[in-house]
């Protein structure tokens, strides 16, 4: 089963978008996301997988690593 949320690094691998482009999409409100504080680590941004896949589908792009939506 695929995770519901992705880190920015995982989203880069899935979408083949650059880190800068993903942050621009987050800032523009085109991707649903939340900030999470790891117990002993930094704050990370988690992107909702469904919103990223929907954005990619709207732009006519598939997953970069060959994963298909089931």
PyMOL Python script that loads the backbone (N, CA, C, O; Angstrom):
from pymol import cmd

cmd.read_pdbstr("""\
ATOM      1  N   UNK A   1       0.834  -1.172   0.000  1.00  0.00           N
ATOM      2  CA  UNK A   1       0.000   0.000   0.000  1.00  0.00           C
ATOM      3  C   UNK A   1       0.886   1.245   0.000  1.00  0.00           C
ATOM      4  O   UNK A   1       1.893   1.296   0.706  1.00  0.00           O
ATOM      5  N   UNK A   2       0.514   2.229  -0.780  1.00  0.00           N
ATOM      6  CA  UNK A   2       1.302   3.444  -0.914  1.00  0.00           C
ATOM      7  C   UNK A   2       0.975   4.411   0.224  1.00  0.00           C
ATOM      8  O   UNK A   2      -0.166   4.462   0.683  1.00  0.00           O
ATOM      9  N   UNK A   3       1.976   5.184   0.684  1.00  0.00           N
ATOM     10  CA  UNK A   3       1.699   6.158   1.745  1.00  0.00           C
ATOM     11  C   UNK A   3       0.821   7.294   1.236  1.00  0.00           C
ATOM     12  O   UNK A   3       0.857   7.640   0.055  1.00  0.00           O
ATOM     13  N   UNK A   4       0.031   7.871   2.142  1.00  0.00           N
ATOM     14  CA  UNK A   4      -0.858   8.978   1.779  1.00  0.00           C
ATOM     15  C   UNK A   4      -0.121  10.302   1.664  1.00  0.00           C
ATOM     16  O   UNK A   4      -0.563  11.207   0.956  1.00  0.00           O
ATOM     17  N   UNK A   5       1.008  10.412   2.364  1.00  0.00           N
ATOM     18  CA  UNK A   5       1.779  11.649   2.353  1.00  0.00           C
ATOM     19  C   UNK A   5       3.209  11.362   1.932  1.00  0.00           C
ATOM     20  O   UNK A   5       3.752  10.292   2.208  1.00  0.00           O
ATOM     21  N   UNK A   6       3.806  12.333   1.261  1.00  0.00           N
ATOM     22  CA  UNK A   6       5.177  12.207   0.772  1.00  0.00           C
ATOM     23  C   UNK A   6       6.014  13.367   1.289  1.00  0.00           C
ATOM     24  O   UNK A   6       5.518  14.486   1.425  1.00  0.00           O
ATOM     25  N   UNK A   7       7.275  13.101   1.576  1.00  0.00           N
ATOM     26  CA  UNK A   7       8.184  14.203   1.830  1.00  0.00           C
ATOM     27  C   UNK A   7       8.481  14.858   0.493  1.00  0.00           C
ATOM     28  O   UNK A   7       8.151  14.311  -0.559  1.00  0.00           O
ATOM     29  N   UNK A   8       9.100  16.022   0.531  1.00  0.00           N
ATOM     30  CA  UNK A   8       9.431  16.718  -0.714  1.00  0.00           C
ATOM     31  C   UNK A   8      10.396  15.862  -1.541  1.00  0.00           C
ATOM     32  O   UNK A   8      10.265  15.806  -2.764  1.00  0.00           O
ATOM     33  N   UNK A   9      11.339  15.212  -0.913  1.00  0.00           N
ATOM     34  CA  UNK A   9      12.278  14.353  -1.630  1.00  0.00           C
ATOM     35  C   UNK A   9      11.562  13.204  -2.328  1.00  0.00           C
ATOM     36  O   UNK A   9      11.873  12.892  -3.478  1.00  0.00           O
ATOM     37  N   UNK A  10      10.618  12.575  -1.655  1.00  0.00           N
ATOM     38  CA  UNK A  10       9.844  11.496  -2.275  1.00  0.00           C
ATOM     39  C   UNK A  10       8.992  12.025  -3.424  1.00  0.00           C
ATOM     40  O   UNK A  10       8.840  11.362  -4.450  1.00  0.00           O
ATOM     41  N   UNK A  11       8.435  13.224  -3.247  1.00  0.00           N
ATOM     42  CA  UNK A  11       7.626  13.833  -4.303  1.00  0.00           C
ATOM     43  C   UNK A  11       8.471  14.152  -5.531  1.00  0.00           C
ATOM     44  O   UNK A  11       7.987  14.052  -6.658  1.00  0.00           O
ATOM     45  N   UNK A  12       9.720  14.533  -5.326  1.00  0.00           N
ATOM     46  CA  UNK A  12      10.631  14.782  -6.447  1.00  0.00           C
ATOM     47  C   UNK A  12      10.827  13.502  -7.241  1.00  0.00           C
ATOM     48  O   UNK A  12      10.768  13.517  -8.470  1.00  0.00           O
ATOM     49  N   UNK A  13      11.062  12.389  -6.545  1.00  0.00           N
ATOM     50  CA  UNK A  13      11.259  11.106  -7.230  1.00  0.00           C
ATOM     51  C   UNK A  13      10.017  10.657  -7.978  1.00  0.00           C
ATOM     52  O   UNK A  13      10.114  10.121  -9.082  1.00  0.00           O
ATOM     53  N   UNK A  14       8.856  10.870  -7.388  1.00  0.00           N
ATOM     54  CA  UNK A  14       7.610  10.448  -8.008  1.00  0.00           C
ATOM     55  C   UNK A  14       7.260  11.299  -9.228  1.00  0.00           C
ATOM     56  O   UNK A  14       6.838  10.773 -10.258  1.00  0.00           O
ATOM     57  N   UNK A  15       7.436  12.602  -9.108  1.00  0.00           N
ATOM     58  CA  UNK A  15       6.946  13.511 -10.144  1.00  0.00           C
ATOM     59  C   UNK A  15       7.998  13.958 -11.147  1.00  0.00           C
ATOM     60  O   UNK A  15       7.652  14.368 -12.254  1.00  0.00           O
ATOM     61  N   UNK A  16       9.267  13.888 -10.788  1.00  0.00           N
ATOM     62  CA  UNK A  16      10.383  14.402 -11.591  1.00  0.00           C
ATOM     63  C   UNK A  16      10.363  15.928 -11.678  1.00  0.00           C
ATOM     64  O   UNK A  16      11.040  16.507 -12.528  1.00  0.00           O
ATOM     65  N   UNK A  17       9.592  16.586 -10.804  1.00  0.00           N
ATOM     66  CA  UNK A  17       9.636  18.038 -10.696  1.00  0.00           C
ATOM     67  C   UNK A  17      10.832  18.422  -9.838  1.00  0.00           C
ATOM     68  O   UNK A  17      11.297  17.624  -9.025  1.00  0.00           O
ATOM     69  N   UNK A  18      11.328  19.636 -10.016  1.00  0.00           N
ATOM     70  CA  UNK A  18      12.429  20.100  -9.181  1.00  0.00           C
ATOM     71  C   UNK A  18      11.910  20.495  -7.807  1.00  0.00           C
ATOM     72  O   UNK A  18      10.717  20.738  -7.623  1.00  0.00           O
ATOM     73  N   UNK A  19      12.814  20.553  -6.859  1.00  0.00           N
ATOM     74  CA  UNK A  19      12.463  20.967  -5.496  1.00  0.00           C
ATOM     75  C   UNK A  19      11.843  22.369  -5.524  1.00  0.00           C
ATOM     76  O   UNK A  19      10.843  22.626  -4.854  1.00  0.00           O
ATOM     77  N   UNK A  20      12.437  23.258  -6.295  1.00  0.00           N
ATOM     78  CA  UNK A  20      11.935  24.633  -6.391  1.00  0.00           C
ATOM     79  C   UNK A  20      10.510  24.653  -6.943  1.00  0.00           C
ATOM     80  O   UNK A  20       9.661  25.386  -6.437  1.00  0.00           O
ATOM     81  N   UNK A  21      10.245  23.857  -7.971  1.00  0.00           N
ATOM     82  CA  UNK A  21       8.909  23.821  -8.563  1.00  0.00           C
ATOM     83  C   UNK A  21       7.884  23.300  -7.554  1.00  0.00           C
ATOM     84  O   UNK A  21       6.777  23.830  -7.470  1.00  0.00           O
ATOM     85  N   UNK A  22       8.242  22.271  -6.793  1.00  0.00           N
ATOM     86  CA  UNK A  22       7.324  21.748  -5.780  1.00  0.00           C
ATOM     87  C   UNK A  22       7.033  22.785  -4.700  1.00  0.00           C
ATOM     88  O   UNK A  22       5.884  22.938  -4.287  1.00  0.00           O
ATOM     89  N   UNK A  23       8.057  23.497  -4.240  1.00  0.00           N
ATOM     90  CA  UNK A  23       7.832  24.540  -3.239  1.00  0.00           C
ATOM     91  C   UNK A  23       6.967  25.658  -3.808  1.00  0.00           C
ATOM     92  O   UNK A  23       6.143  26.220  -3.087  1.00  0.00           O
ATOM     93  N   UNK A  24       7.136  25.991  -5.085  1.00  0.00           N
ATOM     94  CA  UNK A  24       6.288  27.007  -5.715  1.00  0.00           C
ATOM     95  C   UNK A  24       4.835  26.542  -5.759  1.00  0.00           C
ATOM     96  O   UNK A  24       3.926  27.338  -5.523  1.00  0.00           O
ATOM     97  N   UNK A  25       4.604  25.257  -6.059  1.00  0.00           N
ATOM     98  CA  UNK A  25       3.243  24.709  -6.078  1.00  0.00           C
ATOM     99  C   UNK A  25       2.625  24.737  -4.679  1.00  0.00           C
ATOM    100  O   UNK A  25       1.439  25.028  -4.522  1.00  0.00           O
ATOM    101  N   UNK A  26       3.431  24.435  -3.674  1.00  0.00           N
ATOM    102  CA  UNK A  26       2.951  24.471  -2.295  1.00  0.00           C
ATOM    103  C   UNK A  26       2.580  25.904  -1.915  1.00  0.00           C
ATOM    104  O   UNK A  26       1.516  26.139  -1.342  1.00  0.00           O
ATOM    105  N   UNK A  27       3.443  26.852  -2.230  1.00  0.00           N
ATOM    106  CA  UNK A  27       3.196  28.259  -1.910  1.00  0.00           C
ATOM    107  C   UNK A  27       1.951  28.782  -2.621  1.00  0.00           C
ATOM    108  O   UNK A  27       1.195  29.576  -2.062  1.00  0.00           O
ATOM    109  N   UNK A  28       1.745  28.330  -3.863  1.00  0.00           N
ATOM    110  CA  UNK A  28       0.584  28.766  -4.644  1.00  0.00           C
ATOM    111  C   UNK A  28      -0.704  28.075  -4.206  1.00  0.00           C
ATOM    112  O   UNK A  28      -1.787  28.436  -4.665  1.00  0.00           O
ATOM    113  N   UNK A  29      -0.594  27.087  -3.323  1.00  0.00           N
ATOM    114  CA  UNK A  29      -1.778  26.390  -2.829  1.00  0.00           C
ATOM    115  C   UNK A  29      -2.303  25.331  -3.784  1.00  0.00           C
ATOM    116  O   UNK A  29      -3.460  24.924  -3.680  1.00  0.00           O
ATOM    117  N   UNK A  30      -1.472  24.880  -4.710  1.00  0.00           N
ATOM    118  CA  UNK A  30      -1.919  23.881  -5.681  1.00  0.00           C
ATOM    119  C   UNK A  30      -1.737  22.452  -5.178  1.00  0.00           C
ATOM    120  O   UNK A  30      -2.285  21.516  -5.760  1.00  0.00           O
ATOM    121  N   UNK A  31      -0.977  22.280  -4.110  1.00  0.00           N
ATOM    122  CA  UNK A  31      -0.793  20.968  -3.493  1.00  0.00           C
ATOM    123  C   UNK A  31      -1.197  21.061  -2.025  1.00  0.00           C
ATOM    124  O   UNK A  31      -0.821  22.007  -1.332  1.00  0.00           O
ATOM    125  N   UNK A  32      -1.964  20.079  -1.554  1.00  0.00           N
ATOM    126  CA  UNK A  32      -2.318  20.032  -0.137  1.00  0.00           C
ATOM    127  C   UNK A  32      -1.107  19.510   0.631  1.00  0.00           C
ATOM    128  O   UNK A  32      -0.467  18.544   0.214  1.00  0.00           O
ATOM    129  N   UNK A  33      -0.804  20.145   1.735  1.00  0.00           N
ATOM    130  CA  UNK A  33       0.386  19.779   2.492  1.00  0.00           C
ATOM    131  C   UNK A  33       0.204  20.155   3.950  1.00  0.00           C
ATOM    132  O   UNK A  33      -0.747  20.841   4.326  1.00  0.00           O
ATOM    133  N   UNK A  34       1.138  19.689   4.754  1.00  0.00           N
ATOM    134  CA  UNK A  34       1.176  20.082   6.163  1.00  0.00           C
ATOM    135  C   UNK A  34       2.606  20.010   6.643  1.00  0.00           C
ATOM    136  O   UNK A  34       3.431  19.297   6.072  1.00  0.00           O
ATOM    137  N   UNK A  35       2.891  20.748   7.689  1.00  0.00           N
ATOM    138  CA  UNK A  35       4.212  20.703   8.299  1.00  0.00           C
ATOM    139  C   UNK A  35       4.154  19.734   9.460  1.00  0.00           C
ATOM    140  O   UNK A  35       3.196  19.727  10.233  1.00  0.00           O
ATOM    141  N   UNK A  36       5.183  18.921   9.578  1.00  0.00           N
ATOM    142  CA  UNK A  36       5.246  17.939  10.658  1.00  0.00           C
ATOM    143  C   UNK A  36       6.582  18.074  11.373  1.00  0.00           C
ATOM    144  O   UNK A  36       7.626  18.205  10.733  1.00  0.00           O
ATOM    145  N   UNK A  37       6.548  18.043  12.675  1.00  0.00           N
ATOM    146  CA  UNK A  37       7.767  18.101  13.477  1.00  0.00           C
ATOM    147  C   UNK A  37       8.153  16.690  13.845  1.00  0.00           C
ATOM    148  O   UNK A  37       7.422  15.995  14.551  1.00  0.00           O
ATOM    149  N   UNK A  38       9.302  16.273  13.366  1.00  0.00           N
ATOM    150  CA  UNK A  38       9.809  14.962  13.741  1.00  0.00           C
ATOM    151  C   UNK A  38      10.298  15.032  15.190  1.00  0.00           C
ATOM    152  O   UNK A  38      10.683  16.099  15.670  1.00  0.00           O
ATOM    153  N   UNK A  39      10.280  13.913  15.868  1.00  0.00           N
ATOM    154  CA  UNK A  39      10.558  13.897  17.300  1.00  0.00           C
ATOM    155  C   UNK A  39      11.886  14.573  17.643  1.00  0.00           C
ATOM    156  O   UNK A  39      11.924  15.448  18.508  1.00  0.00           O
ATOM    157  N   UNK A  40      12.960  14.185  16.986  1.00  0.00           N
ATOM    158  CA  UNK A  40      14.262  14.776  17.302  1.00  0.00           C
ATOM    159  C   UNK A  40      14.860  15.488  16.103  1.00  0.00           C
ATOM    160  O   UNK A  40      16.008  15.928  16.159  1.00  0.00           O
ATOM    161  N   UNK A  41      14.116  15.607  15.033  1.00  0.00           N
ATOM    162  CA  UNK A  41      14.648  16.199  13.818  1.00  0.00           C
ATOM    163  C   UNK A  41      13.987  17.515  13.474  1.00  0.00           C
ATOM    164  O   UNK A  41      13.309  18.130  14.298  1.00  0.00           O
ATOM    165  N   UNK A  42      14.195  17.928  12.254  1.00  0.00           N
ATOM    166  CA  UNK A  42      13.652  19.214  11.815  1.00  0.00           C
ATOM    167  C   UNK A  42      12.169  19.130  11.453  1.00  0.00           C
ATOM    168  O   UNK A  42      11.577  18.050  11.448  1.00  0.00           O
ATOM    169  N   UNK A  43      11.595  20.261  11.157  1.00  0.00           N
ATOM    170  CA  UNK A  43      10.230  20.320  10.641  1.00  0.00           C
ATOM    171  C   UNK A  43      10.291  19.966   9.160  1.00  0.00           C
ATOM    172  O   UNK A  43      11.130  20.492   8.429  1.00  0.00           O
ATOM    173  N   UNK A  44       9.408  19.078   8.716  1.00  0.00           N
ATOM    174  CA  UNK A  44       9.373  18.681   7.311  1.00  0.00           C
ATOM    175  C   UNK A  44       7.991  18.988   6.735  1.00  0.00           C
ATOM    176  O   UNK A  44       6.997  19.042   7.459  1.00  0.00           O
ATOM    177  N   UNK A  45       7.952  19.186   5.438  1.00  0.00           N
ATOM    178  CA  UNK A  45       6.688  19.405   4.745  1.00  0.00           C
ATOM    179  C   UNK A  45       6.257  18.081   4.142  1.00  0.00           C
ATOM    180  O   UNK A  45       7.024  17.436   3.427  1.00  0.00           O
ATOM    181  N   UNK A  46       5.035  17.679   4.430  1.00  0.00           N
ATOM    182  CA  UNK A  46       4.466  16.464   3.868  1.00  0.00           C
ATOM    183  C   UNK A  46       3.407  16.845   2.851  1.00  0.00           C
ATOM    184  O   UNK A  46       2.492  17.609   3.156  1.00  0.00           O
ATOM    185  N   UNK A  47       3.532  16.311   1.641  1.00  0.00           N
ATOM    186  CA  UNK A  47       2.614  16.604   0.546  1.00  0.00           C
ATOM    187  C   UNK A  47       1.638  15.457   0.417  1.00  0.00           C
ATOM    188  O   UNK A  47       2.042  14.294   0.432  1.00  0.00           O
ATOM    189  N   UNK A  48       0.363  15.765   0.290  1.00  0.00           N
ATOM    190  CA  UNK A  48      -0.651  14.736   0.099  1.00  0.00           C
ATOM    191  C   UNK A  48      -0.473  14.124  -1.294  1.00  0.00           C
ATOM    192  O   UNK A  48      -0.516  14.825  -2.305  1.00  0.00           O
ATOM    193  N   UNK A  49      -0.274  12.817  -1.326  1.00  0.00           N
ATOM    194  CA  UNK A  49      -0.011  12.110  -2.583  1.00  0.00           C
ATOM    195  C   UNK A  49      -1.120  12.341  -3.606  1.00  0.00           C
ATOM    196  O   UNK A  49      -0.840  12.580  -4.781  1.00  0.00           O
ATOM    197  N   UNK A  50      -2.370  12.273  -3.169  1.00  0.00           N
ATOM    198  CA  UNK A  50      -3.498  12.413  -4.097  1.00  0.00           C
ATOM    199  C   UNK A  50      -3.488  13.779  -4.777  1.00  0.00           C
ATOM    200  O   UNK A  50      -3.807  13.874  -5.962  1.00  0.00           O
ATOM    201  N   UNK A  51      -3.128  14.840  -4.051  1.00  0.00           N
ATOM    202  CA  UNK A  51      -3.118  16.174  -4.657  1.00  0.00           C
ATOM    203  C   UNK A  51      -1.995  16.293  -5.674  1.00  0.00           C
ATOM    204  O   UNK A  51      -2.169  16.943  -6.706  1.00  0.00           O
ATOM    205  N   UNK A  52      -0.838  15.676  -5.406  1.00  0.00           N
ATOM    206  CA  UNK A  52       0.263  15.686  -6.369  1.00  0.00           C
ATOM    207  C   UNK A  52      -0.106  14.890  -7.609  1.00  0.00           C
ATOM    208  O   UNK A  52       0.135  15.340  -8.729  1.00  0.00           O
ATOM    209  N   UNK A  53      -0.693  13.703  -7.422  1.00  0.00           N
ATOM    210  CA  UNK A  53      -1.085  12.886  -8.569  1.00  0.00           C
ATOM    211  C   UNK A  53      -2.161  13.583  -9.393  1.00  0.00           C
ATOM    212  O   UNK A  53      -2.149  13.492 -10.621  1.00  0.00           O
ATOM    213  N   UNK A  54      -3.093  14.276  -8.740  1.00  0.00           N
ATOM    214  CA  UNK A  54      -4.137  15.008  -9.460  1.00  0.00           C
ATOM    215  C   UNK A  54      -3.524  16.148 -10.268  1.00  0.00           C
ATOM    216  O   UNK A  54      -3.908  16.369 -11.416  1.00  0.00           O
ATOM    217  N   UNK A  55      -2.584  16.867  -9.683  1.00  0.00           N
ATOM    218  CA  UNK A  55      -1.916  17.958 -10.390  1.00  0.00           C
ATOM    219  C   UNK A  55      -1.169  17.418 -11.607  1.00  0.00           C
ATOM    220  O   UNK A  55      -1.234  17.996 -12.691  1.00  0.00           O
ATOM    221  N   UNK A  56      -0.464  16.309 -11.418  1.00  0.00           N
ATOM    222  CA  UNK A  56       0.273  15.710 -12.527  1.00  0.00           C
ATOM    223  C   UNK A  56      -0.676  15.252 -13.628  1.00  0.00           C
ATOM    224  O   UNK A  56      -0.384  15.430 -14.810  1.00  0.00           O
ATOM    225  N   UNK A  57      -1.799  14.669 -13.254  1.00  0.00           N
ATOM    226  CA  UNK A  57      -2.785  14.217 -14.230  1.00  0.00           C
ATOM    227  C   UNK A  57      -3.365  15.407 -15.003  1.00  0.00           C
ATOM    228  O   UNK A  57      -3.566  15.325 -16.214  1.00  0.00           O
ATOM    229  N   UNK A  58      -3.631  16.502 -14.303  1.00  0.00           N
ATOM    230  CA  UNK A  58      -4.154  17.704 -14.956  1.00  0.00           C
ATOM    231  C   UNK A  58      -3.156  18.260 -15.972  1.00  0.00           C
ATOM    232  O   UNK A  58      -3.550  18.847 -16.979  1.00  0.00           O
ATOM    233  N   UNK A  59      -1.876  18.072 -15.702  1.00  0.00           N
ATOM    234  CA  UNK A  59      -0.833  18.552 -16.609  1.00  0.00           C
ATOM    235  C   UNK A  59      -0.433  17.500 -17.642  1.00  0.00           C
ATOM    236  O   UNK A  59       0.452  17.740 -18.463  1.00  0.00           O
ATOM    237  N   UNK A  60      -1.084  16.333 -17.603  1.00  0.00           N
ATOM    238  CA  UNK A  60      -0.796  15.285 -18.584  1.00  0.00           C
ATOM    239  C   UNK A  60       0.497  14.538 -18.335  1.00  0.00           C
ATOM    240  O   UNK A  60       1.141  14.077 -19.278  1.00  0.00           O
ATOM    241  N   UNK A  61       0.887  14.411 -17.069  1.00  0.00           N
ATOM    242  CA  UNK A  61       2.124  13.713 -16.719  1.00  0.00           C
ATOM    243  C   UNK A  61       1.805  12.488 -15.882  1.00  0.00           C
ATOM    244  O   UNK A  61       0.847  12.480 -15.109  1.00  0.00           O
ATOM    245  N   UNK A  62       2.613  11.459 -16.045  1.00  0.00           N
ATOM    246  CA  UNK A  62       2.500  10.263 -15.222  1.00  0.00           C
ATOM    247  C   UNK A  62       3.608  10.242 -14.193  1.00  0.00           C
ATOM    248  O   UNK A  62       4.461  11.128 -14.173  1.00  0.00           O
ATOM    249  N   UNK A  63       3.598   9.242 -13.346  1.00  0.00           N
ATOM    250  CA  UNK A  63       4.643   9.092 -12.323  1.00  0.00           C
ATOM    251  C   UNK A  63       5.967   8.769 -12.994  1.00  0.00           C
ATOM    252  O   UNK A  63       6.013   7.988 -13.945  1.00  0.00           O
ATOM    253  N   UNK A  64       7.055   9.376 -12.496  1.00  0.00           N
ATOM    254  CA  UNK A  64       8.371   9.200 -13.086  1.00  0.00           C
ATOM    255  C   UNK A  64       8.942   7.807 -12.838  1.00  0.00           C
ATOM    256  O   UNK A  64       9.696   7.285 -13.659  1.00  0.00           O
ATOM    257  N   UNK A  65       8.583   7.210 -11.709  1.00  0.00           N
ATOM    258  CA  UNK A  65       9.183   5.916 -11.380  1.00  0.00           C
ATOM    259  C   UNK A  65       8.302   4.737 -11.824  1.00  0.00           C
ATOM    260  O   UNK A  65       8.549   3.596 -11.433  1.00  0.00           O
ATOM    261  N   UNK A  66       7.308   5.005 -12.615  1.00  0.00           N
ATOM    262  CA  UNK A  66       6.495   3.922 -13.173  1.00  0.00           C
ATOM    263  C   UNK A  66       5.374   3.459 -12.297  1.00  0.00           C
ATOM    264  O   UNK A  66       4.677   2.511 -12.660  1.00  0.00           O
ATOM    265  N   UNK A  67       5.157   4.089 -11.135  1.00  0.00           N
ATOM    266  CA  UNK A  67       4.044   3.679 -10.275  1.00  0.00           C
ATOM    267  C   UNK A  67       2.738   4.105 -10.913  1.00  0.00           C
ATOM    268  O   UNK A  67       2.618   5.230 -11.398  1.00  0.00           O
ATOM    269  N   UNK A  68       1.791   3.240 -10.916  1.00  0.00           N
ATOM    270  CA  UNK A  68       0.472   3.536 -11.457  1.00  0.00           C
ATOM    271  C   UNK A  68      -0.508   3.682 -10.310  1.00  0.00           C
ATOM    272  O   UNK A  68      -0.370   3.011  -9.287  1.00  0.00           O
ATOM    273  N   UNK A  69      -1.471   4.529 -10.461  1.00  0.00           N
ATOM    274  CA  UNK A  69      -2.494   4.697  -9.441  1.00  0.00           C
ATOM    275  C   UNK A  69      -3.449   3.511  -9.513  1.00  0.00           C
ATOM    276  O   UNK A  69      -3.933   3.161 -10.590  1.00  0.00           O
ATOM    277  N   UNK A  70      -3.720   2.892  -8.360  1.00  0.00           N
ATOM    278  CA  UNK A  70      -4.558   1.697  -8.329  1.00  0.00           C
ATOM    279  C   UNK A  70      -5.902   1.978  -7.755  1.00  0.00           C
ATOM    280  O   UNK A  70      -6.733   1.075  -7.657  1.00  0.00           O
TER     281      UNK A  70
END
""", "prot")
cmd.dss("prot")
cmd.show_as("cartoon", "prot")
cmd.util.cbc("prot")
cmd.orient("prot")
